[in-house]
Structures are given as structure tokens and as C-alpha cells.
Amino acid sequence: MVVQLPANPAKQENVSLVCQHCAKVRFYTLLVPTSSSSTPPCRSGKDLINAIRPFTRESRATSWWCLISTLCILAVVLSAAALAPWWPVQLALSLLGSLVMVRGFVVFHDFMHGAILRDSWLAKIVLYFYGILLLTPARTWRETHNFHHAHVGQITGPSIGSFPVLTTEQWAKTGFWARQWYRFNRHPLTILFAYVTVFLFTMSFESFVKNPRKHWMSLLTLVTHGAIIWGLWHFGSLPIMFFGFLLPALVASAVGAYLFYAQHNYPGTRIYMGEDWDYFQAALETSSYFKFGPIMNWFTGNIGYHHVHHLSASVPFYRLPEAMAAIPELQTPTVTTLHPRDIIGCFRSNLWDPVKQAMVSYREAREAAKSAGNDSMDSGLMA
């Protein structure tokens, strides 16, 4: 499946932004020796989609190997975490298992995109059940995540499949309780406890309550997940349930939620208003490259190559590094890391300032309003 680009013609501002990206690419080529003195043209739009299309070809054997090996490693690590005789060993293995869970989620994520194992009924059974284990009912995930891909970098009415984003003007005009809800949704504690806030409540419980007939799998997810916890505790013990299932799920949910948040909410990202948005710009300018070492790239299933993924969700996760290495236009993204400075910067990226064309903190928005002498906006921003 190749994502179609919007048919709307690009605005003058969009052309300027594309040129800025081309300039970055050309600067990069000056730093890398090539066999030719000529600078390759900077592709955009359909040309860039055509360039990445060869990397959407799946290796069926590699996909099956990734799925089977990940699930086998996860089963061994979590079993050891549940049965180890000493709690520090249980804790260490449980944390290791949470990272393997994250990799398994990326395999599930790629299957839902149709990037791997498409049309395989066996993979569907296995990965739908894996989604249930992680409080991610397949239908709810597909609908919300596809909406996210189709509107990344846009300010839309509902924040479906992503964390909400408001402009400074919208924030100032928003009521008190709506502002508190916005803060809650983007708060570090909400992400830390994503197992409850994102996956259990929003992804599973809320989707079922809103449309029980359509999202019956959400109820199945809640019942099955609860039954697993009760069964491990009742027929095993509290440590077996906690270290062998609940703690890994808690940590994996927090890690996954933060990665998702930080790859679209970071200093340097862009937000587009209305018709200024187009697919090519959104992929490269609103999605970061999360720089990891080879070990963390394995655990996170290369999801750090997020700008590549958003350019084409049909590229299997194990081919994302290959695509980035082969396409110069993908080699100059905004980089984020797990350095405390970057984490703080991401959590301070609270509101989009259309004047500065940048994400700003609540405090920066208040100070800007005071400097402009806008008392009404300042009072709105104080909440």
C-alpha cells in the first residue's frame, strides 16, 4: 500500500519550507564525499514516494523470523522473571521483558499497517492476541493510528490517535476545565502511567463505551487481560503475576507512549494549519529521528526512524535504516535522544506558536502574551 499525496496544490509557504529542507540535504552532501561533483536534486512529493517504494518489499522469511524469535525470547524472559527465586533477578528480567514487549508491539504495529505478513491468517491470530495482551484491540488501534498518519502535524478538532496540540491563541480562548484536560493529556505522569491512561482507559474502555457493537473486541481485551492477571495471581502468586506480566506491561506501555509522544512533540517540530499541510512536509518536518544504538534499535524495532516510517508506513521496520541510508533527503532529520536535556525539551513543547513557528512552553506563551500587552490572552494562559 502506497500512501497517496493530497491533490491540493502547495502554498507558497510550503514551497519555501521544501526549499529549506533541500538546502539541508545539499549541505549534507557537501560533508559526504561522492564520486561526482554534482549535487543530486532534492526530491519531494511523488518523486520521494517513488524513491522509497522499493523498500516496501517485504522479506517474508525475515518477517516470520522477527515475529517468532521475538515471541520466543519474550516467553523465556517473562517465565524466568516469574519463577526466579530472588526478587532483584525477577526485577531485572521483568524490565528486560518490558523492552522485548516493545519490540513485539512494533511487529504488531507493522502488521496492522500491512507492512509485514499481510494476508496471513496465522499472523493475524497471533498478533491480534498479542494486541489483547497489551490492551491494544486491533480495530481501535487501526482506526486511531491511521487517522494519526493521515493528519500528522495538523491541528485537528479531535485528538484521535495522538496527543492533542493547540496553538497559543486557541489555548487562550479555551475554558478552564478544557485547559486542565489538555495539560493532563500531555503531562509526564500521564505518559508514565500510560498502561492505565492510554491503553486501559482510552484504547480499550472508552472505545467500547462509545460504540459497543463496533468495538466489541475492546471489551474482550479488558476481560482477557483481567483474566490473565487474576489467573497468574490465583493459580501462581503475587510475585509471579507482578514480575511475569503486570510490571513488564506497565513499563512497556510507558516506554511506548513516551516514544510516540517525543517523536512528534519536540523542539524543532512543525505544525501546519489548514491547507498549508501536505504529506511530504509532514513526514519530514513533524516526525523526528530518535537516535539509538544498535541494542535499543533492536528493542524498539527501529521505530526511531520515525520520519522514514511516516513517509511510507508500508516499509517493514527492519528496512527503515536501509531506506534512510539510501535516500539523501531522509538523512537530515531533527534528532531526539534519551538525554535528559532532550526529554525535558520534549515535555516543555506544550503549545504551537504560529508567530514564532515553534513549539513553546506554557511559561513562554504567558511571557509572550505579557510582552504583547494582551491582557485577555495572558489571563487565559495563566490557567
C-alpha positions as a Markdown table, in Angstrom:
| # | Residue | x | y | z |
|---|---|---|---|---|
| 1 | Met | 0.0 | 0.0 | 0.0 |
| 2 | Val | 1.4 | 3.4 | -1.0 |
| 3 | Val | 0.1 | 6.5 | 0.6 |
| 4 | Gln | -1.5 | 8.9 | -1.8 |
| 5 | Leu | -0.5 | 12.5 | -1.6 |
| 6 | Pro | -3.1 | 15.3 | -1.2 |
| 7 | Ala | -4.3 | 16.7 | -4.5 |
| 8 | Asn | -4.3 | 20.3 | -3.3 |
| 9 | Pro | -1.5 | 22.5 | -4.8 |
| 10 | Ala | 1.2 | 23.6 | -2.4 |
| 11 | Lys | 1.1 | 27.0 | -1.0 |
| 12 | Gln | 4.0 | 29.5 | -1.4 |
| 13 | Glu | 4.9 | 28.9 | 2.3 |
| 14 | Asn | 5.1 | 25.2 | 1.6 |
| 15 | Val | 7.5 | 25.7 | -1.3 |
| 16 | Ser | 9.7 | 27.8 | 0.9 |
| 17 | Leu | 9.8 | 25.0 | 3.5 |
| 18 | Val | 10.6 | 22.4 | 0.9 |
| 19 | Cys | 13.5 | 24.6 | -0.3 |
| 20 | Gln | 14.8 | 24.8 | 3.3 |
| 21 | His | 14.8 | 21.0 | 3.5 |
| 22 | Cys | 16.6 | 20.8 | 0.2 |
| 23 | Ala | 19.2 | 23.2 | 1.4 |
| 24 | Lys | 19.8 | 20.9 | 4.4 |
| 25 | Val | 20.2 | 17.9 | 2.1 |
| 26 | Arg | 22.6 | 19.7 | -0.1 |
| 27 | Phe | 24.7 | 20.8 | 2.9 |
| 28 | Tyr | 24.8 | 17.2 | 4.0 |
| 29 | Thr | 26.0 | 16.1 | 0.6 |
| 30 | Leu | 28.9 | 18.6 | 0.9 |
| 31 | Leu | 30.0 | 16.8 | 4.0 |
| 32 | Val | 29.9 | 13.3 | 2.5 |
| 33 | Pro | 32.4 | 12.5 | -0.3 |
| 34 | Thr | 30.8 | 11.4 | -3.5 |
| 35 | Ser | 32.1 | 10.1 | -6.8 |
| 36 | Ser | 30.5 | 13.0 | -8.6 |
| 37 | Ser | 31.0 | 16.7 | -8.1 |
| 38 | Ser | 27.4 | 17.5 | -9.0 |
| 39 | Thr | 24.8 | 17.8 | -6.2 |
| 40 | Pro | 21.8 | 15.4 | -6.6 |
| 41 | Pro | 18.5 | 17.1 | -7.0 |
| 42 | Cys | 16.3 | 17.3 | -3.9 |
| 43 | Arg | 13.2 | 15.2 | -4.5 |
| 44 | Ser | 9.9 | 15.9 | -2.9 |
| 45 | Gly | 6.3 | 14.7 | -3.1 |
| 46 | Lys | 5.7 | 11.8 | -5.5 |
| 47 | Asp | 9.3 | 11.6 | -6.5 |
| 48 | Leu | 10.3 | 10.9 | -2.9 |
| 49 | Ile | 7.5 | 8.4 | -2.6 |
| 50 | Asn | 8.8 | 6.6 | -5.7 |
| 51 | Ala | 12.3 | 6.6 | -4.3 |
| 52 | Ile | 11.2 | 4.8 | -1.1 |
| 53 | Arg | 8.8 | 2.4 | -2.9 |
| 54 | Pro | 11.5 | -0.3 | -3.4 |
| 55 | Phe | 12.0 | -0.6 | 0.3 |
| 56 | Thr | 8.3 | -1.5 | 0.9 |
| 57 | Arg | 9.2 | -5.0 | -0.5 |
| 58 | Glu | 8.9 | -7.4 | 2.4 |
| 59 | Ser | 11.1 | -10.4 | 3.1 |
| 60 | Arg | 8.5 | -13.0 | 4.3 |
| 61 | Ala | 11.2 | -15.1 | 5.9 |
| 62 | Thr | 12.6 | -12.1 | 7.8 |
| 63 | Ser | 9.2 | -11.1 | 9.0 |
| 64 | Trp | 8.4 | -14.6 | 10.3 |
| 65 | Trp | 11.8 | -14.7 | 11.9 |
| 66 | Cys | 11.3 | -11.4 | 13.7 |
| 67 | Leu | 7.8 | -12.5 | 14.9 |
| 68 | Ile | 8.8 | -15.9 | 16.1 |
| 69 | Ser | 12.1 | -15.0 | 17.7 |
| 70 | Thr | 10.6 | -12.0 | 19.5 |
| 71 | Leu | 7.8 | -14.1 | 21.0 |
| 72 | Cys | 10.1 | -16.9 | 22.0 |
| 73 | Ile | 12.5 | -14.5 | 23.7 |
| 74 | Leu | 9.6 | -12.8 | 25.4 |
| 75 | Ala | 8.2 | -16.1 | 26.7 |
| 76 | Val | 11.6 | -17.2 | 28.1 |
| 77 | Val | 12.4 | -13.9 | 29.7 |
| 78 | Leu | 9.0 | -13.4 | 31.3 |
| 79 | Ser | 8.9 | -17.0 | 32.5 |
| 80 | Ala | 12.3 | -16.6 | 34.1 |
| 81 | Ala | 11.1 | -13.3 | 35.7 |
| 82 | Ala | 8.1 | -15.0 | 37.2 |
| 83 | Leu | 9.9 | -18.0 | 38.5 |
| 84 | Ala | 13.3 | -16.7 | 39.6 |
| 85 | Pro | 14.0 | -17.3 | 43.3 |
| 86 | Trp | 15.4 | -13.9 | 44.1 |
| 87 | Trp | 13.4 | -10.7 | 43.6 |
| 88 | Pro | 16.3 | -8.5 | 42.3 |
| 89 | Val | 16.7 | -11.1 | 39.5 |
| 90 | Gln | 13.0 | -11.0 | 38.9 |
| 91 | Leu | 13.0 | -7.2 | 38.7 |
| 92 | Ala | 15.9 | -7.2 | 36.2 |
| 93 | Leu | 14.4 | -9.9 | 34.0 |
| 94 | Ser | 11.0 | -8.1 | 34.2 |
| 95 | Leu | 12.5 | -4.9 | 32.9 |
| 96 | Leu | 14.3 | -6.7 | 30.2 |
| 97 | Gly | 11.0 | -8.4 | 29.3 |
| 98 | Ser | 9.3 | -5.0 | 29.0 |
| 99 | Leu | 11.8 | -4.0 | 26.3 |
| 100 | Val | 11.1 | -7.2 | 24.4 |
| 101 | Met | 7.4 | -6.3 | 24.7 |
| 102 | Val | 8.1 | -3.0 | 23.0 |
| 103 | Arg | 9.7 | -4.9 | 20.1 |
| 104 | Gly | 6.7 | -7.2 | 19.9 |
| 105 | Phe | 4.4 | -4.2 | 19.8 |
| 106 | Val | 6.3 | -2.8 | 16.8 |
| 107 | Val | 5.9 | -6.1 | 15.0 |
| 108 | Phe | 2.1 | -5.8 | 15.8 |
| 109 | His | 2.2 | -2.2 | 14.6 |
| 110 | Asp | 3.8 | -3.1 | 11.3 |
| 111 | Phe | 1.3 | -5.9 | 10.7 |
| 112 | Met | -1.6 | -3.6 | 11.3 |
| 113 | His | -0.1 | -1.2 | 8.6 |
| 114 | Gly | 0.1 | -4.1 | 6.2 |
| 115 | Ala | 3.9 | -3.7 | 6.0 |
| 116 | Ile | 4.6 | -7.3 | 7.0 |
| 117 | Leu | 2.9 | -10.7 | 6.9 |
| 118 | Arg | -0.1 | -9.3 | 5.1 |
| 119 | Asp | -2.9 | -11.7 | 4.3 |
| 120 | Ser | -1.5 | -14.3 | 6.8 |
| 121 | Trp | -4.3 | -15.7 | 8.9 |
| 122 | Leu | -1.9 | -17.3 | 11.3 |
| 123 | Ala | 0.0 | -14.0 | 11.9 |
| 124 | Lys | -3.4 | -12.3 | 12.3 |
| 125 | Ile | -4.5 | -14.7 | 15.1 |
| 126 | Val | -1.1 | -14.4 | 16.9 |
| 127 | Leu | -0.8 | -10.7 | 16.7 |
| 128 | Tyr | -4.4 | -9.9 | 17.4 |
| 129 | Phe | -4.0 | -11.8 | 20.6 |
| 130 | Tyr | -0.7 | -10.0 | 21.3 |
| 131 | Gly | -2.6 | -6.8 | 21.0 |
| 132 | Ile | -5.1 | -8.0 | 23.6 |
| 133 | Leu | -2.2 | -8.8 | 26.0 |
| 134 | Leu | -1.0 | -5.2 | 25.6 |
| 135 | Leu | -4.5 | -3.6 | 25.9 |
| 136 | Thr | -4.5 | -2.7 | 22.2 |
| 137 | Pro | -7.6 | -4.0 | 20.5 |
| 138 | Ala | -6.8 | -4.3 | 16.8 |
| 139 | Arg | -9.7 | -2.4 | 15.3 |
| 140 | Thr | -9.4 | 0.5 | 17.7 |
| 141 | Trp | -5.7 | 0.7 | 17.1 |
| 142 | Arg | -6.1 | 0.6 | 13.3 |
| 143 | Glu | -8.7 | 3.3 | 13.2 |
| 144 | Thr | -6.9 | 5.8 | 15.5 |
| 145 | His | -3.4 | 5.1 | 14.2 |
| 146 | Asn | -4.4 | 5.5 | 10.6 |
| 147 | Phe | -6.1 | 8.8 | 11.5 |
| 148 | His | -2.8 | 9.9 | 13.1 |
| 149 | His | -0.9 | 9.1 | 9.9 |
| 150 | Ala | -3.4 | 10.9 | 7.8 |
| 151 | His | -3.3 | 14.1 | 9.9 |
| 152 | Val | 0.2 | 14.1 | 11.4 |
| 153 | Gly | 1.4 | 17.7 | 12.0 |
| 154 | Gln | -2.1 | 19.1 | 11.7 |
| 155 | Ile | -4.2 | 20.8 | 14.3 |
| 156 | Thr | -7.5 | 18.9 | 14.0 |
| 157 | Gly | -10.6 | 19.0 | 16.2 |
| 158 | Pro | -10.4 | 15.6 | 17.9 |
| 159 | Ser | -7.0 | 14.4 | 19.0 |
| 160 | Ile | -7.6 | 10.9 | 17.6 |
| 161 | Gly | -4.6 | 8.6 | 17.8 |
| 162 | Ser | -2.2 | 11.2 | 19.1 |
| 163 | Phe | -1.6 | 13.7 | 21.9 |
| 164 | Pro | -3.6 | 16.9 | 21.5 |
| 165 | Val | -2.0 | 20.1 | 20.2 |
| 166 | Leu | -3.3 | 23.7 | 20.5 |
| 167 | Thr | -2.0 | 27.0 | 19.3 |
| 168 | Thr | -1.3 | 29.7 | 21.8 |
| 169 | Glu | -4.4 | 31.6 | 20.5 |
| 170 | Gln | -6.6 | 28.5 | 20.9 |
| 171 | Trp | -5.2 | 27.9 | 24.4 |
| 172 | Ala | -6.1 | 31.4 | 25.5 |
| 173 | Lys | -9.7 | 31.1 | 24.3 |
| 174 | Thr | -10.2 | 27.6 | 25.9 |
| 175 | Gly | -12.2 | 27.2 | 29.1 |
| 176 | Phe | -10.6 | 26.4 | 32.4 |
| 177 | Trp | -11.6 | 22.7 | 32.5 |
| 178 | Ala | -10.6 | 22.1 | 28.9 |
| 179 | Arg | -7.2 | 23.5 | 29.6 |
| 180 | Gln | -6.8 | 21.2 | 32.6 |
| 181 | Trp | -7.7 | 18.3 | 30.4 |
| 182 | Tyr | -5.2 | 19.4 | 27.8 |
| 183 | Arg | -2.5 | 19.6 | 30.5 |
| 184 | Phe | -3.5 | 16.2 | 31.8 |
| 185 | Asn | -3.3 | 14.5 | 28.4 |
| 186 | Arg | 0.3 | 15.9 | 27.8 |
| 187 | His | 1.6 | 15.5 | 31.4 |
| 188 | Pro | 4.6 | 13.3 | 32.0 |
| 189 | Leu | 2.7 | 11.4 | 34.6 |
| 190 | Thr | 0.0 | 10.6 | 32.1 |
| 191 | Ile | 2.7 | 9.1 | 29.8 |
| 192 | Leu | 4.4 | 7.3 | 32.8 |
| 193 | Phe | 1.1 | 5.6 | 33.6 |
| 194 | Ala | 0.1 | 5.1 | 30.0 |
| 195 | Tyr | -0.9 | 1.5 | 30.9 |
| 196 | Val | -3.9 | 2.9 | 32.6 |
| 197 | Thr | -4.4 | 6.3 | 30.9 |
| 198 | Val | -3.7 | 5.5 | 27.3 |
| 199 | Phe | -4.2 | 1.7 | 26.8 |
| 200 | Leu | -6.6 | 0.6 | 29.5 |
| 201 | Phe | -8.9 | 3.6 | 29.6 |
| 202 | Thr | -8.7 | 5.3 | 26.1 |
| 203 | Met | -7.8 | 2.5 | 23.8 |
| 204 | Ser | -9.9 | -0.2 | 25.5 |
| 205 | Phe | -12.6 | 1.1 | 27.9 |
| 206 | Glu | -13.5 | 4.4 | 26.2 |
| 207 | Ser | -13.7 | 2.9 | 22.7 |
| 208 | Phe | -16.1 | 0.2 | 23.9 |
| 209 | Val | -18.3 | 2.6 | 25.8 |
| 210 | Lys | -18.6 | 4.9 | 22.7 |
| 211 | Asn | -19.6 | 2.1 | 20.3 |
| 212 | Pro | -20.1 | -1.3 | 21.9 |
| 213 | Arg | -21.2 | -3.1 | 18.7 |
| 214 | Lys | -18.3 | -1.8 | 16.6 |
| 215 | His | -15.6 | -2.2 | 19.3 |
| 216 | Trp | -16.7 | -5.4 | 21.0 |
| 217 | Met | -13.0 | -6.5 | 20.8 |
| 218 | Ser | -12.2 | -3.8 | 23.3 |
| 219 | Leu | -14.4 | -5.5 | 25.9 |
| 220 | Leu | -12.8 | -8.8 | 25.0 |
| 221 | Thr | -9.4 | -7.2 | 25.6 |
| 222 | Leu | -10.4 | -5.9 | 29.0 |
| 223 | Val | -11.9 | -9.2 | 30.1 |
| 224 | Thr | -9.0 | -11.3 | 28.8 |
| 225 | His | -6.3 | -9.0 | 30.2 |
| 226 | Gly | -8.0 | -9.1 | 33.6 |
| 227 | Ala | -8.4 | -12.9 | 33.5 |
| 228 | Ile | -4.7 | -13.3 | 32.8 |
| 229 | Ile | -3.8 | -11.1 | 35.8 |
| 230 | Trp | -6.3 | -12.9 | 38.1 |
| 231 | Gly | -5.2 | -16.4 | 36.8 |
| 232 | Leu | -1.5 | -15.7 | 37.4 |
| 233 | Trp | -2.2 | -14.4 | 40.9 |
| 234 | His | -4.7 | -17.0 | 41.9 |
| 235 | Phe | -3.0 | -20.1 | 40.5 |
| 236 | Gly | 0.5 | -18.8 | 40.9 |
| 237 | Ser | 1.4 | -16.0 | 43.3 |
| 238 | Leu | 1.5 | -12.2 | 43.5 |
| 239 | Pro | 5.2 | -12.1 | 42.5 |
| 240 | Ile | 4.6 | -14.4 | 39.5 |
| 241 | Met | 1.8 | -12.1 | 38.3 |
| 242 | Phe | 3.6 | -8.9 | 39.1 |
| 243 | Phe | 7.1 | -9.7 | 37.7 |
| 244 | Gly | 5.9 | -12.0 | 35.0 |
| 245 | Phe | 3.2 | -9.9 | 33.4 |
| 246 | Leu | 2.0 | -6.7 | 35.1 |
| 247 | Leu | 5.3 | -4.9 | 35.6 |
| 248 | Pro | 6.6 | -5.6 | 32.1 |
| 249 | Ala | 3.2 | -4.3 | 30.7 |
| 250 | Leu | 3.4 | -1.2 | 32.8 |
| 251 | Val | 7.0 | -0.3 | 31.7 |
| 252 | Ala | 6.4 | -1.3 | 28.1 |
| 253 | Ser | 3.3 | 1.0 | 28.0 |
| 254 | Ala | 5.3 | 3.9 | 29.4 |
| 255 | Val | 8.2 | 3.4 | 27.1 |
| 256 | Gly | 5.9 | 3.1 | 24.0 |
| 257 | Ala | 3.9 | 6.1 | 25.0 |
| 258 | Tyr | 6.9 | 8.3 | 25.5 |
| 259 | Leu | 8.5 | 7.3 | 22.2 |
| 260 | Phe | 5.3 | 8.1 | 20.4 |
| 261 | Tyr | 5.0 | 11.5 | 22.2 |
| 262 | Ala | 8.6 | 12.5 | 21.8 |
| 263 | Gln | 8.7 | 11.7 | 18.1 |
| 264 | His | 6.0 | 14.3 | 17.3 |
| 265 | Asn | 6.4 | 16.8 | 20.3 |
| 266 | Tyr | 9.9 | 18.1 | 20.3 |
| 267 | Pro | 11.8 | 21.4 | 19.8 |
| 268 | Gly | 12.1 | 21.9 | 16.1 |
| 269 | Thr | 8.9 | 20.2 | 15.0 |
| 270 | Arg | 6.3 | 21.9 | 12.8 |
| 271 | Ile | 2.6 | 22.2 | 12.9 |
| 272 | Tyr | 0.6 | 23.1 | 9.8 |
| 273 | Met | -2.7 | 25.0 | 9.7 |
| 274 | Gly | -5.4 | 24.1 | 7.2 |
| 275 | Glu | -4.3 | 23.9 | 3.5 |
| 276 | Asp | -0.7 | 24.6 | 4.4 |
| 277 | Trp | -0.3 | 20.9 | 5.2 |
| 278 | Asp | 0.9 | 18.3 | 2.8 |
| 279 | Tyr | 2.0 | 14.7 | 3.2 |
| 280 | Phe | 5.7 | 15.1 | 2.2 |
| 281 | Gln | 6.4 | 18.0 | 4.5 |
| 282 | Ala | 4.5 | 16.5 | 7.4 |
| 283 | Ala | 6.6 | 13.3 | 7.2 |
| 284 | Leu | 9.9 | 15.1 | 7.2 |
| 285 | Glu | 9.2 | 18.1 | 9.4 |
| 286 | Thr | 6.9 | 16.8 | 12.1 |
| 287 | Ser | 8.4 | 13.4 | 12.8 |
| 288 | Ser | 11.8 | 13.1 | 14.5 |
| 289 | Tyr | 14.7 | 10.6 | 14.2 |
| 290 | Phe | 15.1 | 9.0 | 17.6 |
| 291 | Lys | 18.8 | 8.2 | 17.8 |
| 292 | Phe | 19.6 | 4.9 | 19.5 |
| 293 | Gly | 22.4 | 2.5 | 19.5 |
| 294 | Pro | 22.1 | -1.0 | 17.8 |
| 295 | Ile | 20.8 | -2.6 | 21.0 |
| 296 | Met | 18.0 | -0.1 | 21.6 |
| 297 | Asn | 17.2 | -0.1 | 17.9 |
| 298 | Trp | 16.6 | -3.8 | 18.2 |
| 299 | Phe | 14.3 | -3.5 | 21.3 |
| 300 | Thr | 12.4 | -0.6 | 19.7 |
| 301 | Gly | 12.1 | -2.2 | 16.3 |
| 302 | Asn | 13.7 | 0.7 | 14.6 |
| 303 | Ile | 10.8 | 2.9 | 15.4 |
| 304 | Gly | 13.3 | 5.7 | 15.9 |
| 305 | Tyr | 13.4 | 6.1 | 12.1 |
| 306 | His | 10.0 | 7.7 | 12.5 |
| 307 | His | 10.3 | 10.2 | 9.7 |
| 308 | Val | 11.0 | 7.4 | 7.3 |
| 309 | His | 8.0 | 5.4 | 8.7 |
| 310 | His | 5.7 | 8.4 | 8.2 |
| 311 | Leu | 6.9 | 8.9 | 4.6 |
| 312 | Ser | 5.7 | 5.3 | 3.9 |
| 313 | Ala | 4.1 | 3.1 | 6.5 |
| 314 | Ser | 4.5 | 0.2 | 4.1 |
| 315 | Val | 8.2 | -0.1 | 4.7 |
| 316 | Pro | 8.9 | -3.0 | 7.1 |
| 317 | Phe | 10.6 | -1.9 | 10.3 |
| 318 | Tyr | 13.7 | -3.9 | 9.5 |
| 319 | Arg | 14.2 | -2.0 | 6.3 |
| 320 | Leu | 13.8 | 1.5 | 7.7 |
| 321 | Pro | 17.6 | 2.0 | 8.3 |
| 322 | Glu | 18.3 | 0.8 | 4.8 |
| 323 | Ala | 15.9 | 3.3 | 3.3 |
| 324 | Met | 17.3 | 6.2 | 5.3 |
| 325 | Ala | 20.9 | 5.3 | 4.3 |
| 326 | Ala | 19.9 | 5.1 | 0.6 |
| 327 | Ile | 17.8 | 8.3 | 0.3 |
| 328 | Pro | 19.7 | 11.6 | 0.9 |
| 329 | Glu | 16.5 | 13.5 | 1.6 |
| 330 | Leu | 15.9 | 11.4 | 4.7 |
| 331 | Gln | 19.4 | 11.9 | 6.2 |
| 332 | Thr | 18.9 | 15.3 | 7.8 |
| 333 | Pro | 16.0 | 14.9 | 10.2 |
| 334 | Thr | 15.6 | 16.6 | 13.6 |
| 335 | Val | 17.3 | 14.2 | 16.1 |
| 336 | Thr | 15.9 | 13.4 | 19.5 |
| 337 | Thr | 17.5 | 11.1 | 22.2 |
| 338 | Leu | 17.0 | 9.9 | 25.7 |
| 339 | His | 19.4 | 12.5 | 27.1 |
| 340 | Pro | 17.7 | 14.3 | 30.0 |
| 341 | Arg | 18.0 | 17.6 | 28.1 |
| 342 | Asp | 16.0 | 16.2 | 25.2 |
| 343 | Ile | 13.4 | 14.7 | 27.4 |
| 344 | Ile | 12.9 | 18.0 | 29.3 |
| 345 | Gly | 12.7 | 19.8 | 25.9 |
| 346 | Cys | 10.0 | 17.5 | 24.6 |
| 347 | Phe | 7.9 | 17.9 | 27.7 |
| 348 | Arg | 8.3 | 21.7 | 27.5 |
| 349 | Ser | 7.0 | 21.6 | 23.9 |
| 350 | Asn | 3.4 | 22.4 | 25.0 |
| 351 | Leu | 1.8 | 24.8 | 22.6 |
| 352 | Trp | 2.3 | 25.8 | 18.9 |
| 353 | Asp | 3.1 | 29.5 | 18.5 |
| 354 | Pro | 2.2 | 30.5 | 14.9 |
| 355 | Val | 4.2 | 33.7 | 15.2 |
| 356 | Lys | 7.4 | 32.0 | 16.2 |
| 357 | Gln | 6.6 | 28.9 | 14.1 |
| 358 | Ala | 7.8 | 26.8 | 17.0 |
| 359 | Met | 6.5 | 24.8 | 20.0 |
| 360 | Val | 6.7 | 26.8 | 23.2 |
| 361 | Ser | 6.1 | 26.1 | 26.9 |
| 362 | Tyr | 3.2 | 27.4 | 28.9 |
| 363 | Arg | 5.5 | 29.8 | 30.6 |
| 364 | Glu | 6.9 | 31.1 | 27.3 |
| 365 | Ala | 3.4 | 31.6 | 26.0 |
| 366 | Arg | 2.5 | 33.6 | 29.1 |
| 367 | Glu | 5.6 | 35.8 | 28.8 |
| 368 | Ala | 4.9 | 36.4 | 25.1 |
| 369 | Ala | 1.4 | 37.5 | 25.9 |
| 370 | Lys | 2.6 | 39.9 | 28.6 |
| 371 | Ser | 5.2 | 41.4 | 26.2 |
| 372 | Ala | 2.5 | 41.9 | 23.6 |
| 373 | Gly | 0.3 | 43.6 | 26.2 |
| 374 | Asn | -2.5 | 41.2 | 25.5 |
| 375 | Asp | -4.3 | 41.0 | 28.9 |
| 376 | Ser | -7.1 | 38.7 | 27.8 |
| 377 | Met | -4.7 | 36.2 | 26.3 |
| 378 | Asp | -2.4 | 36.4 | 29.4 |
| 379 | Ser | -5.3 | 35.7 | 31.7 |
| 380 | Gly | -6.2 | 32.7 | 29.6 |
| 381 | Leu | -2.7 | 31.4 | 29.6 |
| 382 | Met | -2.4 | 31.7 | 33.4 |
| 383 | Ala | -4.7 | 28.7 | 33.9 |
